[in-house]
Amino acid sequence: MSRVVILGAGISGHTVARYLNKWIGRQHEIVVVSPNAKWNWIPSNIWVGVGQMAEKDVTFDLAELYGKTHVDFRQAKAVSIHPEGNTGSAQPFVTVEYTNPAKAGVQENISYDFLVNATGPKLNFGATEGLGPEHGHTVSVCTASHAQEANHKLQASIDAMRRGELQTIVIGTGHGMCTCQGAAFEYIYNVDHTLREAGVRDKARLIWISNEYELGDFGMGGVHIKRGGYITNGKTFAESLMVERGIEWITRAHVKKVEAGKIHYETMDGTFHELAFDFSMLIPPFAGVGLKAFNKTGEDITSQMFAPNGFMKVDADYTQRPYLEWSARDWPKTYQTPSFRNIFAVGIAFAPPHLISKPMQSANGTPINPTAPRTGMPSAAMAKAVAMSIRDMLNGADKPTHTASMAEMGAACVASTGSHIFKGTAATMTVFPVVPDYEKYPEFGRDIDLTFGEIGLAGHWMKYLLHHAFIYQAKLRPGWSLIPD
């Protein structure tokens, strides 16, 4: 009997766990390690952040669910990886520290035959002084509890507007190297919708601030989409949505510092600005969670296994080269680490070979460019591929059997622009592939027949149905594996 240890129980980690439970759970051990007691359907946090859903609507208890399966759940955070074991044994192991109240602070070594790093990101609020809900002056929708707090503060702003006070609301990215613009993009439209429903939209100045070179970049180097029979670019699509709703925007911006009621930011031309606000939700940059790695003799090999940002190196081409020499072939396919055949990294935990968007910096040398997105459908696709490879390697295959390159997969995004069964809308977009391939698609880098966007009420219904479908799937309800990831 072999043991598979999965670090993390988010979208990618839980996807690996549920498929391995289905395929090998009776023959082998599966251990899931996560510091969080609950699973969170993160895409719906934006609805928690405007009061359309409660925290309980987007989370469920992991121990309770895994207790009904063949998965051994440990509520703990991974501290270090020892892929060669130690001087006492050659058996690889990972050191974890328990976070559940009963064993908080206790460390344990868990041996493994296969290890999947699905730890996701550290929400690096500390990269920008004054950013974040815990030690700063802005709110977040990155976790369900953050989103719940964001709604409380948003409702206080709405109450102020009802009293006749004017409010400035700023939403976007809180650093020049942020990813996940999509979450902020959804949130600003849901805030706009909520203000209109409350009858106070005329009392609010609503501003988008982002590190994107142009609106609609989303860390994917921009996108051309087919819409209504013609081809347009993501910039025009995104700008039209904002103009229609009276939303102002600031792009090419790096937020340097946040004080109470004031955002300090730098723009691409090297100038510095201040923006006063009453309510602000800014997405933080992401970093690796801080895992360390040691060889058999205890020597630190973290730099061998991880990139400087803390994300794990996999089968990508990390050779440094100019932007014009980047290739779709640089991107990983199997997510297996180059040094250890039994270690994989999926979701946000793997280190991209480079950005997707063109690297930019201000006149002062400050990097201002979106980091490559690796969430949602891509996370689930690579997680399922890794689960299939581990299953097959346990059955005798000598190398990974399945691939899921972001340069060979598409992604669909349904971005809510207002939650209401009759008046809500959503922007529905698909891109193929996620990482553009200009050798295969020389005009736009993507298959324009599979890259399109629309907005309307039907998109909201789809977003709402997907919320329930994916939670149903994550809870392993009957027939869950029939639902596409």
C-alpha positions as CSV (number, residue, x, y, z in Angstrom):
1,M,0.0,0.0,0.0
2,S,1.3,3.5,-1.0
3,R,0.5,6.8,0.5
4,V,-0.4,10.0,-1.4
5,V,-0.2,13.2,0.6
6,I,-2.0,16.3,-0.7
7,L,-1.0,19.7,0.7
8,G,-4.0,22.0,0.4
9,A,-7.7,21.5,0.0
10,G,-8.8,24.3,-2.2
11,I,-10.1,23.9,-5.8
12,S,-6.9,22.1,-7.0
13,G,-6.1,20.0,-3.9
14,H,-9.7,18.9,-3.3
15,T,-10.0,18.0,-7.0
16,V,-6.9,15.7,-6.7
17,A,-8.3,14.2,-3.5
18,R,-11.8,13.5,-4.7
19,Y,-10.6,11.7,-7.9
20,L,-8.0,9.7,-6.1
21,N,-10.6,8.7,-3.5
22,K,-12.7,7.5,-6.3
23,W,-10.0,5.6,-8.2
24,I,-7.5,4.3,-5.5
25,G,-9.1,5.0,-2.1
26,R,-9.6,1.4,-1.3
27,Q,-6.1,0.3,-2.3
28,H,-3.9,3.1,-1.1
29,E,-3.8,5.8,1.6
30,I,-4.8,9.4,0.8
31,V,-3.9,12.1,3.3
32,V,-5.1,15.7,2.8
33,V,-3.3,18.4,4.9
34,S,-4.9,21.9,5.1
35,P,-4.7,24.6,7.7
36,N,-8.3,25.5,7.0
37,A,-11.3,23.7,8.5
38,K,-13.6,24.6,5.7
39,W,-13.6,24.3,1.9
40,N,-14.5,27.6,0.2
41,W,-16.0,28.1,-3.3
42,I,-14.0,31.3,-3.8
43,P,-15.7,32.5,-7.0
44,S,-18.9,33.2,-5.0
45,N,-17.1,35.2,-2.3
46,I,-18.0,38.3,-4.3
47,W,-21.7,37.7,-3.5
48,V,-20.9,37.3,0.2
49,G,-19.1,40.7,-0.2
50,V,-22.3,42.4,-1.2
51,G,-24.7,40.6,1.1
52,Q,-26.3,38.4,-1.5
53,M,-24.9,35.2,0.2
54,A,-23.7,34.3,3.7
55,E,-20.4,32.6,4.5
56,K,-22.3,29.3,5.1
57,D,-23.5,29.4,1.5
58,V,-20.0,29.2,0.1
59,T,-18.2,26.9,2.6
60,F,-18.5,23.4,4.1
61,D,-16.7,21.4,6.8
62,L,-13.8,19.4,5.4
63,A,-13.4,16.9,8.3
64,E,-17.1,16.0,8.0
65,L,-16.9,15.4,4.3
66,Y,-13.6,13.5,4.3
67,G,-14.9,11.4,7.2
68,K,-17.3,9.8,4.8
69,T,-14.5,8.9,2.3
70,H,-11.2,7.1,2.3
71,V,-9.3,10.3,2.8
72,D,-7.5,11.0,6.1
73,F,-7.8,14.7,6.8
74,R,-5.3,16.6,8.9
75,Q,-6.1,20.2,9.8
76,A,-2.5,21.5,9.7
77,K,-0.1,23.6,7.7
78,A,2.8,22.2,5.8
79,V,6.1,23.5,7.1
80,S,8.8,21.6,5.1
81,I,9.4,18.9,2.5
82,H,12.1,16.2,2.9
83,P,12.1,14.5,-0.5
84,E,15.1,12.3,0.4
85,G,14.1,11.5,3.9
86,N,16.8,12.0,6.5
87,T,19.9,10.2,7.9
88,G,17.7,7.8,9.7
89,S,15.5,6.7,6.8
90,A,15.3,7.2,3.0
91,Q,11.5,7.5,3.2
92,P,10.4,11.0,2.0
93,F,8.3,12.9,4.4
94,V,6.6,16.3,5.0
95,T,6.6,18.1,8.3
96,V,3.3,19.7,9.2
97,E,2.1,21.8,12.1
98,Y,-1.4,21.3,13.4
99,T,-3.8,24.3,13.4
100,N,-6.9,22.7,14.8
101,P,-7.5,23.8,18.4
102,A,-7.1,20.3,19.9
103,K,-3.5,19.9,18.6
104,A,-2.5,23.5,17.7
105,G,1.2,23.9,17.4
106,V,2.1,20.2,17.5
107,Q,4.4,19.1,14.6
108,E,4.3,15.7,12.9
109,N,6.3,14.1,10.1
110,I,4.0,12.4,7.5
111,S,5.8,10.0,5.1
112,Y,4.6,9.8,1.5
113,D,5.1,7.9,-1.7
114,F,3.6,10.7,-3.8
115,L,3.2,14.3,-2.8
116,V,1.0,17.0,-4.4
117,N,1.7,20.6,-3.5
118,A,-1.7,22.4,-3.8
119,T,-1.1,24.9,-1.1
120,G,-2.3,27.8,-3.1
121,P,-1.1,31.3,-2.4
122,K,-0.1,33.4,0.6
123,L,-2.2,36.5,0.5
124,N,0.7,38.9,0.6
125,F,-0.9,42.0,2.0
126,G,2.4,42.9,3.6
127,A,3.8,43.7,0.1
128,T,1.9,47.0,0.3
129,E,2.0,49.1,3.4
130,G,-1.5,49.5,4.9
131,L,-3.1,47.0,2.6
132,G,-5.7,44.4,3.8
133,P,-8.4,43.9,6.4
134,E,-6.2,42.7,9.3
135,H,-3.4,45.3,9.6
136,G,-4.5,47.8,6.9
137,H,-7.2,50.0,5.7
138,T,-8.8,48.1,2.9
139,V,-11.1,45.0,2.7
140,S,-10.8,41.8,0.7
141,V,-13.0,39.1,-0.9
142,C,-10.2,36.5,-1.0
143,T,-11.7,34.4,1.8
144,A,-15.3,34.0,2.9
145,S,-14.6,35.7,6.2
146,H,-12.9,38.6,4.5
147,A,-15.9,38.9,2.1
148,Q,-18.3,38.9,5.1
149,E,-16.4,41.8,6.7
150,A,-16.3,43.6,3.3
151,N,-20.1,43.5,3.2
152,H,-20.4,44.9,6.7
153,K,-18.3,47.9,5.7
154,L,-20.0,48.3,2.4
155,Q,-23.4,48.4,4.1
156,A,-22.0,51.1,6.5
157,S,-21.1,53.1,3.4
158,I,-24.6,52.6,1.9
159,D,-26.1,53.8,5.2
160,A,-24.0,56.9,5.0
161,M,-25.2,57.5,1.4
162,R,-28.8,57.1,2.6
163,R,-28.1,59.9,5.0
164,G,-27.0,62.1,2.1
165,E,-23.3,61.7,2.4
166,L,-21.1,61.3,-0.8
167,Q,-18.8,58.2,-0.8
168,T,-15.8,57.4,-2.9
169,I,-15.5,53.6,-3.5
170,V,-12.2,52.2,-4.9
171,I,-11.9,48.6,-6.1
172,G,-9.0,46.8,-7.9
173,T,-5.5,45.6,-7.3
174,G,-3.3,46.6,-4.4
175,H,0.1,46.2,-5.9
176,G,1.9,46.4,-9.3
177,M,2.4,42.6,-9.5
178,C,-1.1,41.4,-8.6
179,T,-3.0,38.7,-10.3
180,C,-6.7,37.8,-10.0
181,Q,-8.0,41.0,-11.5
182,G,-11.2,39.0,-12.3
183,A,-12.3,38.8,-8.7
184,A,-12.0,42.6,-8.3
185,F,-13.6,43.0,-11.7
186,E,-16.7,41.0,-10.6
187,Y,-16.8,42.8,-7.3
188,I,-16.9,46.3,-8.6
189,Y,-19.9,45.5,-10.8
190,N,-21.7,43.8,-8.0
191,V,-21.1,46.8,-5.8
192,D,-22.5,49.0,-8.6
193,H,-25.6,46.8,-8.8
194,T,-26.0,46.8,-5.0
195,L,-25.8,50.6,-4.9
196,R,-28.5,50.9,-7.6
197,E,-30.7,48.4,-5.8
198,A,-30.3,50.5,-2.6
199,G,-31.2,53.7,-4.5
200,V,-27.9,55.4,-3.7
201,R,-25.8,55.0,-6.8
202,D,-26.0,58.8,-7.4
203,K,-24.2,59.3,-4.1
204,A,-21.2,57.2,-5.0
205,R,-18.1,57.8,-7.1
206,L,-17.0,54.3,-8.2
207,I,-13.4,53.9,-9.3
208,W,-11.4,51.0,-10.7
209,I,-7.6,50.9,-10.1
210,S,-5.5,48.2,-11.7
211,N,-2.0,47.2,-12.7
212,E,-3.2,46.2,-16.2
213,Y,-1.7,48.1,-19.1
214,E,-5.2,48.3,-20.6
215,L,-8.6,47.3,-19.3
216,G,-9.4,43.7,-20.1
217,D,-5.9,42.4,-19.8
218,F,-6.6,40.1,-16.8
219,G,-3.0,38.9,-16.8
220,M,-3.5,37.1,-20.1
221,G,-1.9,39.7,-22.4
222,G,-5.2,41.0,-23.4
223,V,-7.7,39.1,-25.5
224,H,-9.6,39.4,-28.8
225,I,-13.1,38.1,-28.7
226,K,-15.9,37.3,-31.1
227,R,-19.0,39.1,-30.0
228,G,-22.2,39.4,-32.1
229,G,-20.5,38.2,-35.2
230,Y,-17.6,40.7,-35.1
231,I,-14.2,40.7,-33.4
232,T,-13.3,43.2,-30.7
233,N,-10.6,43.4,-28.1
234,G,-10.9,43.0,-24.3
235,K,-10.1,46.6,-23.8
236,T,-13.2,47.8,-25.8
237,F,-15.4,45.1,-24.1
238,A,-14.3,46.1,-20.6
239,E,-14.4,49.8,-21.2
240,S,-17.9,49.6,-22.6
241,L,-19.1,47.9,-19.4
242,M,-17.6,50.6,-17.2
243,V,-18.8,53.5,-19.4
244,E,-22.4,52.1,-19.3
245,R,-22.3,52.1,-15.5
246,G,-20.5,55.4,-14.9
247,I,-17.4,53.7,-13.4
248,E,-14.1,55.6,-13.6
249,W,-10.9,53.7,-14.2
250,I,-7.1,54.1,-13.5
251,T,-4.8,51.6,-15.2
252,R,-1.0,51.1,-15.3
253,A,-1.0,51.7,-11.5
254,H,1.1,50.3,-8.6
255,V,-0.4,51.0,-5.2
256,K,2.6,51.9,-3.0
257,K,0.9,52.6,0.3
258,V,-2.6,52.8,1.8
259,E,-3.4,55.2,4.7
260,A,-6.7,55.6,6.4
261,G,-8.9,57.1,3.6
262,K,-6.0,57.6,1.2
263,I,-4.3,55.5,-1.5
264,H,-0.8,56.4,-2.7
265,Y,0.0,55.0,-6.2
266,E,2.6,55.3,-8.9
267,T,1.7,55.2,-12.7
268,M,3.7,53.9,-15.6
269,D,5.0,57.4,-16.5
270,G,6.7,57.6,-13.1
271,T,4.4,60.1,-11.5
272,F,3.0,59.7,-8.0
273,H,-0.7,60.3,-7.0
274,E,-3.1,60.2,-4.1
275,L,-6.7,59.0,-4.2
276,A,-9.0,59.6,-1.3
277,F,-11.6,56.9,-0.5
278,D,-14.3,56.0,1.9
279,F,-14.5,52.2,1.1
280,S,-11.8,50.2,-0.8
281,M,-11.5,46.6,-1.8
282,L,-8.0,45.9,-3.2
283,I,-6.8,42.4,-4.1
284,P,-3.3,41.6,-2.7
285,P,-0.4,40.1,-4.6
286,F,0.2,36.4,-4.2
287,A,3.3,34.6,-3.0
288,G,4.2,31.0,-2.1
289,V,3.1,29.9,1.4
290,G,6.8,29.6,2.6
291,L,7.4,25.9,2.4
292,K,11.0,24.9,3.0
293,A,12.8,21.9,1.5
294,F,15.8,19.9,2.9
295,N,17.9,17.0,1.6
296,K,18.9,13.9,3.4
297,T,21.6,15.5,5.5
298,G,19.4,18.5,6.4
299,E,20.9,20.9,3.9
300,D,18.4,23.6,2.7
301,I,17.4,22.9,-0.9
302,T,14.5,25.3,-1.0
303,S,16.1,27.4,-3.9
304,Q,16.4,24.2,-5.9
305,M,12.7,23.3,-5.6
306,F,11.1,26.7,-5.4
307,A,11.3,29.9,-7.4
308,P,12.2,33.1,-5.5
309,N,8.5,33.9,-5.1
310,G,7.9,30.7,-3.2
311,F,6.1,28.8,-5.9
312,M,7.3,25.3,-6.7
313,K,9.2,24.6,-9.9
314,V,7.8,22.0,-12.2
315,D,8.4,20.8,-15.8
316,A,8.4,24.3,-17.3
317,D,11.2,26.0,-19.1
318,Y,12.5,28.6,-16.6
319,T,15.3,29.8,-18.9
320,Q,15.4,33.6,-18.7
321,R,14.8,35.1,-22.2
322,P,13.4,38.3,-23.7
323,Y,9.7,38.7,-24.1
324,L,9.8,38.3,-27.9
325,E,11.4,34.8,-27.4
326,W,8.7,33.5,-25.0
327,S,6.9,30.5,-26.3
328,A,3.8,28.5,-25.4
329,R,6.1,25.5,-25.1
330,D,7.7,27.1,-22.0
331,W,4.6,26.2,-20.0
332,P,4.4,23.0,-17.9
333,K,2.4,20.0,-19.0
334,T,2.7,17.3,-16.3
335,Y,3.4,19.5,-13.2
336,Q,6.0,17.0,-12.0
337,T,9.0,18.5,-10.3
338,P,12.3,18.0,-12.3
339,S,14.3,16.6,-9.4
340,F,11.7,14.2,-7.8
341,R,9.4,12.1,-9.9
342,N,7.0,11.6,-7.0
343,I,6.3,15.3,-6.3
344,F,3.8,17.5,-8.3
345,A,2.5,21.0,-7.9
346,V,-0.9,22.2,-9.1
347,G,-3.0,25.4,-9.1
348,I,-1.5,28.6,-7.8
349,A,1.3,26.5,-6.1
350,F,3.3,25.9,-9.3
351,A,5.7,28.5,-10.5
352,P,4.9,29.9,-14.0
353,P,7.9,30.2,-16.3
354,H,7.1,33.9,-16.9
355,L,4.3,36.3,-17.2
356,I,1.7,36.0,-19.9
357,S,1.2,39.8,-20.3
358,K,4.2,41.8,-21.6
359,P,6.5,42.8,-18.7
360,M,6.3,46.5,-18.0
361,Q,7.9,48.9,-15.6
362,S,7.4,52.6,-14.7
363,A,9.9,55.3,-15.6
364,N,11.2,54.7,-12.0
365,G,11.8,51.0,-12.7
366,T,8.8,49.8,-10.7
367,P,7.3,46.6,-12.2
368,I,3.7,47.2,-13.1
369,N,2.2,44.2,-14.8
370,P,-0.4,41.5,-14.0
371,T,0.9,38.1,-12.9
372,A,-0.3,35.0,-14.8
373,P,-3.7,33.7,-13.5
374,R,-3.8,30.0,-12.5
375,T,-7.2,29.7,-10.9
376,G,-10.7,28.2,-11.7
377,M,-10.9,25.8,-14.7
378,P,-7.1,25.6,-15.2
379,S,-6.6,24.6,-11.6
380,A,-9.2,21.9,-11.8
381,A,-7.9,20.6,-15.2
382,M,-4.3,20.3,-14.1
383,A,-5.4,18.7,-10.8
384,K,-7.4,16.0,-12.6
385,A,-4.5,15.3,-14.9
386,V,-2.1,14.9,-12.0
387,A,-4.6,12.6,-10.2
388,M,-4.8,10.4,-13.3
389,S,-1.0,10.3,-13.6
390,I,-0.5,9.3,-10.0
391,R,-3.2,6.6,-10.4
392,D,-1.4,5.2,-13.4
393,M,2.1,5.5,-11.8
394,L,0.8,3.5,-8.8
395,N,-0.3,0.9,-11.3
396,G,3.1,0.7,-12.9
397,A,3.6,3.6,-15.3
398,D,7.1,5.0,-15.1
399,K,6.2,8.6,-15.8
400,P,3.1,10.9,-15.9
401,T,0.5,9.8,-18.3
402,H,-1.7,12.9,-18.6
403,T,-1.0,16.5,-19.4
404,A,-2.8,19.8,-18.9
405,S,-0.7,22.7,-20.3
406,M,-2.3,26.1,-20.0
407,A,-1.1,26.7,-23.6
408,E,-3.2,23.8,-24.8
409,M,-6.4,24.3,-22.6
410,G,-9.2,26.7,-22.7
411,A,-11.0,28.4,-19.9
412,A,-14.5,29.8,-19.4
413,C,-15.2,32.7,-17.0
414,V,-18.7,33.8,-15.9
415,A,-18.2,37.1,-14.2
416,S,-21.2,38.4,-12.3
417,T,-22.1,42.0,-12.9
418,G,-25.1,42.0,-10.6
419,S,-26.9,39.3,-8.6
420,H,-30.6,39.3,-9.2
421,I,-32.8,36.6,-10.7
422,F,-34.5,39.1,-13.1
423,K,-32.2,42.1,-13.2
424,G,-28.8,40.5,-12.6
425,T,-26.3,40.1,-15.4
426,A,-23.0,38.4,-16.0
427,A,-20.2,38.7,-18.6
428,T,-19.5,35.2,-20.1
429,M,-16.1,34.8,-21.7
430,T,-14.1,31.9,-23.0
431,V,-10.5,31.9,-24.2
432,F,-8.6,29.1,-26.0
433,P,-5.8,28.6,-25.1
434,V,-5.2,30.4,-21.9
435,V,-1.6,31.1,-22.8
436,P,-1.5,32.5,-26.3
437,D,0.3,30.5,-29.0
438,Y,1.4,32.8,-31.8
439,E,3.0,29.9,-33.7
440,K,-0.3,28.1,-34.0
441,Y,-2.6,31.2,-34.1
442,P,-0.4,33.9,-35.6
443,E,-3.1,36.6,-35.8
444,F,-4.4,36.8,-32.3
445,G,-2.5,34.0,-30.4
446,R,-5.8,32.2,-29.8
447,D,-8.5,30.4,-31.7
448,I,-11.0,33.2,-32.3
449,D,-13.8,30.7,-32.9
450,L,-13.4,29.4,-29.3
451,T,-12.7,32.9,-27.8
452,F,-15.8,35.0,-27.3
453,G,-17.7,37.1,-24.8
454,E,-21.3,38.1,-24.1
455,I,-23.1,39.9,-21.3
456,G,-26.7,39.4,-20.2
457,L,-29.2,37.9,-17.8
458,A,-28.6,34.4,-19.0
459,G,-25.0,34.7,-17.9
460,H,-26.3,35.4,-14.3
461,W,-28.5,32.3,-14.3
462,M,-25.5,30.3,-15.5
463,K,-23.3,31.8,-12.8
464,Y,-25.9,30.9,-10.2
465,L,-26.3,27.4,-11.5
466,L,-22.6,26.8,-11.6
467,H,-22.3,27.9,-8.0
468,H,-24.7,25.2,-6.9
469,A,-23.3,22.6,-9.4
470,F,-19.7,23.0,-8.2
471,I,-20.6,22.9,-4.5
472,Y,-22.7,19.8,-5.2
473,Q,-19.6,18.3,-7.0
474,A,-17.2,19.3,-4.2
475,K,-19.5,17.7,-1.6
476,L,-19.3,14.4,-3.6
477,R,-23.0,14.1,-4.0
478,P,-24.3,11.2,-6.2
479,G,-23.1,11.6,-9.7
480,W,-20.5,14.3,-8.9
481,S,-18.0,12.9,-11.3
482,L,-20.4,13.4,-14.2
483,I,-20.2,17.2,-13.7
484,P,-17.3,18.7,-15.9
485,D,-14.5,20.3,-13.8
